[in-house]
């Protein structure tokens, strides 16, 4: 048996996202604070910036932080503006073998295009 089986990365749309969130799969919004302020955020999402303005990041710290979120054993939903950043992160997280399922989205643009609700970031 090959033990080096990576996590599964699954691309999802907003309606699939909502179903997963109803099943308590955590949504991790990796955008920056200025982006959260600009658009608002999805209710009950976990806000954990990955890339700063200069494109710098601390992968190990990010993984340690999101590992502590409740129910990550059943999967995580990654969320950014268009899905470009989360695709990079999903591919890196896949190799850690920590998360079984990584759901990738087309981000806030896709969410807004389908008239889904957002709450004000405070």
Beta strands, then each sheet from edge to edge (+ up, - down):
strand 1: 8-11
strand 2: 26-29
strand 3: 46-47
strand 4: 76-79
strand 5: 101-104
sheet 1: 1+ 5+ 4+ 2+ 3+
end
